Amino acid sequence: MSQWYDIAAADSLPPGQCRSVEVRGRRLALANVGGVFHAMDDTCPHRGVPLGAGYLDGQRLFCPLHGWEFDATTGACVTRPDRPLQKYPVEVQDGRVIVELEA
């Protein structure tokens, strides 16, 4: 069974930015790609670095340590296609970003 969780104010993360958030013991990378929010696992599968500390270039999210590249809209890993990130459904309601996680 899944549940929706409030993770941020929509106006606290401008387009082109990303950051790490924690919800129910999980760390997620939250990215604002052109005004659309995306949430994915926050850990780079290469060396475990928080991806929320990386940077966005369009929809490309780069790991801050070795530059592994991910598509923030799909979770696909461009650098290593066999190492995608788990993506989570995101919505904005009443100015708040909410994410759906399995309970």
C-alpha positions in Angstrom: 0.0 0.0 0.0 1.3 3.5 -0.9 1.0 6.8 0.8 1.6 10.4 -0.1 4.1 12.5 2.0 4.7 16.2 2.1 8.4 16.8 1.4 8.9 20.5 0.5 7.4 23.9 -0.3 7.2 24.2 -4.1 8.7 27.7 -4.0 11.7 26.5 -2.0 13.3 24.8 -5.0 13.6 26.9 -8.1 13.8 25.4 -11.6 17.2 24.0 -12.4 17.9 23.1 -8.8 18.1 19.9 -6.9 18.5 18.9 -3.3 18.3 15.9 -0.9 15.3 15.3 1.3 14.5 12.7 3.8 11.1 11.1 4.2 10.2 8.0 6.3 13.9 7.1 6.6 14.5 7.3 2.9 16.8 9.8 1.2 15.5 11.2 -2.0 16.9 13.6 -4.6 14.3 16.2 -5.5 14.9 18.0 -8.8 12.9 20.9 -10.4 13.2 20.4 -14.1 11.6 23.4 -15.8 9.0 23.8 -13.1 8.2 20.1 -12.9 9.3 18.2 -9.8 10.9 14.8 -9.9 12.0 12.5 -7.0 14.4 9.6 -7.2 16.8 7.7 -5.0 19.4 10.1 -3.6 22.3 7.6 -3.7 24.6 7.4 -6.8 25.0 3.7 -7.6 28.7 4.3 -8.3 30.1 5.4 -4.9 27.0 6.2 -2.8 27.3 10.0 -3.0 24.1 12.0 -2.4 22.8 13.1 -5.8 20.9 16.0 -4.3 24.3 17.6 -3.9 24.9 17.3 -7.6 23.8 19.7 -10.3 21.2 19.9 -13.0 21.8 20.8 -16.7 18.3 20.7 -18.3 17.0 17.4 -17.3 20.4 15.9 -16.8 21.4 15.3 -13.2 25.2 14.9 -12.5 26.7 13.2 -9.5 29.0 15.7 -7.6 31.8 13.1 -7.1 32.6 11.5 -10.5 30.0 13.1 -12.8 27.8 10.1 -13.5 24.9 11.4 -15.5 21.2 10.6 -14.9 18.0 11.6 -16.6 16.1 13.3 -13.7 12.8 12.8 -15.5 13.1 9.0 -15.8 15.9 7.9 -13.4 17.8 6.4 -16.3 21.6 6.4 -15.9 23.2 7.7 -19.0 26.7 6.7 -17.9 25.7 3.1 -17.0 22.3 2.2 -18.4 22.3 -0.9 -16.2 22.3 1.3 -13.0 19.0 3.3 -13.1 17.6 5.1 -10.1 14.2 4.3 -8.6 11.8 7.1 -9.4 8.8 8.1 -7.3 5.5 9.8 -8.3 5.4 13.5 -7.4 2.6 16.1 -7.4 2.2 19.6 -6.2 -0.8 20.4 -4.1 -1.6 23.7 -2.5 2.0 24.9 -3.0 3.5 21.8 -1.4 5.5 19.0 -3.2 4.3 15.6 -2.2 5.8 12.2 -3.1 4.2 8.7 -3.2 6.0 6.0 -1.3 5.2 2.4 -0.5 4.3 2.2 3.2 
